Each structure stands twice: as structure tokens, then as C-alpha cells.
Amino acid sequence: MTVKELVKFLEKYPDDLRVVVNGYEDGYDDISPNRIFTRKIQLDAGTPDWEGQHGDPPYESEEKIGDAKIVEALVFHRAPYY
């Protein structure tokens, strides 16, 4: 999903609707603006499914490693609730 696609998707919801992400094991956590940032990721990293579809690239400076594609992504991290 791109930022443009995300904005279009979100336009159909009320402006005051709370936005959360799934918790570490159960429940939900708030999204905090200081926990949203960009970073390079490796698409379809082939890691176990509990680690997510995409992963960290082995080298931040590379755009492609073998058949692996490295892209810049907007990452939303759960806000700590402690």
C-alpha cells in the first residue's frame, strides 16, 4: 500500500475515529506520531510468517540484493503504553 492509497482508504472514515494497531500478543495499541518513520525494508523476505511478510535488509546501502528488492517504507510502530 502506498501513502496515496492509504489516504484514499482513510477518507471514507470519520475524522475523529481512533486509529490503533494490533498489540504484541493481544489487544490494541495507539499509534504515536513519534513512532512513525521511514526506513528501508526487504520485500517478501521469506522469513517465518510470525515475523511479517517483509524484513530488514542485510545492508542498508543496497537497493537490490540478488532477487531481493529493497524499498523505502513508512513504518507505524506501536506506542508503548507504560
C-alpha positions in Angstrom: 0.0 0.0 0.0 1.3 3.5 -0.8 0.7 6.7 1.1 -1.7 7.8 -1.7 -3.7 4.6 -1.4 -3.8 4.9 2.4 -5.1 8.5 2.3 -7.8 7.5 -0.2 -8.8 4.5 2.0 -8.9 6.6 5.2 -11.1 9.3 3.6 -14.2 7.2 4.0 -13.9 7.2 7.8 -14.9 10.0 10.3 -12.1 12.4 11.2 -12.4 11.6 14.9 -12.3 7.8 14.5 -9.5 6.4 16.7 -6.6 4.6 14.9 -4.9 1.7 16.6 -2.5 -1.2 15.7 -2.7 -4.8 17.0 -0.9 -5.4 20.3 2.2 -7.5 20.7 0.2 -10.6 21.6 -3.4 -9.5 22.2 -5.4 -6.2 22.3 -4.7 -3.0 20.6 -2.2 -0.1 21.0 -2.4 3.6 20.0 -0.3 5.0 17.2 2.0 7.8 18.3 3.3 10.3 15.7 6.9 10.0 17.0 6.7 6.2 16.3 6.0 6.7 12.6 9.1 6.9 10.4 10.7 5.8 7.1 13.2 3.0 6.7 14.5 0.6 4.1 12.9 -2.8 4.1 13.3 -6.0 2.1 10.1 -7.0 0.3 8.9 -10.6 0.6 11.9 -11.5 2.8 10.7 -15.1 3.1 11.0 -15.1 6.9 8.6 -17.2 9.0 5.1 -15.8 8.9 5.1 -14.7 12.5 7.9 -12.2 11.6 5.9 -10.5 8.9 5.9 -10.6 5.1 8.7 -8.1 4.8 12.0 -7.9 6.7 15.1 -5.8 7.4 17.6 -5.8 4.5 21.0 -7.2 5.2 22.7 -4.0 4.0 21.1 -0.6 4.3 23.0 0.9 1.3 21.9 -1.7 -1.3 18.7 -1.3 -3.4 18.7 -4.9 -4.6 20.4 -8.0 -3.3 20.2 -10.9 -5.6 16.5 -11.3 -6.3 15.5 -9.4 -3.2 14.0 -5.9 -3.6 14.9 -3.2 -1.1 12.4 -0.2 -0.8 11.8 2.8 1.4 8.6 2.3 3.6 6.6 4.3 6.1 6.6 2.2 9.3 4.0 2.5 12.0 5.2 1.2 15.4 3.0 0.5 18.4 3.3 3.2 21.0 4.4 1.9 24.4 1.7 2.1 27.0 3.9 2.1 30.1 
